[in-house]
Amino acid sequence: MATSEAGTGRQTGPVLGTPDDFPDRPERRGRFVVHVVIAILCAVCAGGWGYVMWASKGNTEVIDQVIAFDTSRGDSLQITFEVVKPSSRAAVCRLRAMDVGHVEVGSREVNIPAGEGYVRLTERLETSSQATSGDVHYCYLV
């Protein structure tokens, strides 16, 4: 008994007992099913997230790239950009000018007619204040 051994100052056996003193663990069933359910839930979530990311990118059939922009004038921005699209379809691109605080100070939509797959354009945007950068906000097929 533990209290009598503690009183004598000697301990002859383990305080909590030996492994043989405890009953065997009950066998767990259904762990495989739980892991399969968790794996299916993870796959569904990953697929849903992938779809959301793909859908938020928009129409990837139109590729746009800014080549250069000129911010030397205080009331306008000149931007040169190129668009690659299917030659049989027209596209609409939105250009925007931003100031030093990344606030939009001017924007304009440009219609690109069908007929050419690769188009390089230079456009001038009127701005409400000094612009520091310009970019193609989006392009989509119409």
N, C-alpha and C positions, 0 to 999 in steps of 0.2 A: 504494500500500500504506500502511496506517495507521501502521505502525511507522516507516517511512522519513519520512513527513510529520511525525510527532511529533518525530522527531529534528531536523528542520530548523526547527521552531517555526512552520511555516505549514501551514494546512489549506486545501485547495482544494475539497473536497467534503464532503458530510455524513458524519459518523462512522458512523452506522448504515446508510447507504445511502439510495437514493431509492425511492419507491413502485414504480418499474418493476423494481427489483432483487428484489422479493419475488413469490412466486407468488400467483395469485388465490385468494381464499377458496373453499373448496368450498361448493357450493350446499346449503343445509339443506332437507331435505324432512321433512314430517310435523309441522311446527310448529303447523299449524291443528288437527290431531288432538290434540296435547298440550293446547292451550288449551281445546278442547271438553271433554276429559276432566276438566281442572281445574275448569271451570265446572260440570259435572255434579256433581262431588264437593262443591263449595261449595253448590250448590242442595240436595243431599241433606242435608248437615250443617245448613244453615239450616232446612230443613223439619223435621228431627228435633228440633232445639233448640226450634223453635216449638211442636211437639207436646208436648214435655216441659213447657214453660212453661204451655201451655194446660191440660194434665192436672194440674199441681200446683196450679192455682187452685181446683180442685174444682168443685162444682156451682154454676154461676152463675145458676140459676133462682131462688135465694133471695137476696134483698138485705137486709142488716141494717145498722143504723146506731144508734150510741149517741147518745141525746139528752142525758142528764145522769147524773151519779153523785154520791152524797153519802158522804163519808168521815169525817163528824164523830164517829161512834161507833167505839170502838177494837176492838169485837168483831164488827162487821158492816159491810157495804157495801150501800147501796141504789142500784140502777141502773135507769134508765129507757131503754128501747130500742124500736125499731120494726123490724118485719119485713115485707117485701113478698114474697109467694109466690103460686103458683097457688092459687086458692080451693078447688079440688077435692082438694088434697093436704095432708097433715099435715107438720109439720117438727119437727126437734129442734135446739135451739140450746144451745151450751155457753157459759156466762157465767164469767168469771174475775176475781178481784181480785188486784192486785199491790201489793207494797210499794215503798219508795223505791229498792230495788236491783233492781227488775223481777223479783222472785221471786214466784211464785204463792203466795198465802196463803189462797186459798179459791176454790172452783169449784162449779158446779152446772149440771145439764142441765135445760132447760125444754122441755116438750112443748107444741107449738102445734097445736091440732086443725084439721082441715079445716073449711072453711065460710067463712072470710073471707080475702081476699087481702092486706089491710093490717091489721096488728095492732100496737098500741102497748101495751107492758107495763111495769110497775114491779115489780121483784123485789128481795128482800133475800138477800144471801149472808152466811153465817156465815164469819168469818175467824179464822185462828190468831194473827194479830197486826194491828197498825194497817195498813190498806190506804191507798194513796195514789192508786190509779187502778183503774178497772174497764173491761172491754171485752167484746164478744161475740167469743169465740175463733173459733167457726164456727157455721154453720147449714146443715143439709142436709135434703132431702126424704125422707120415709119412706113 
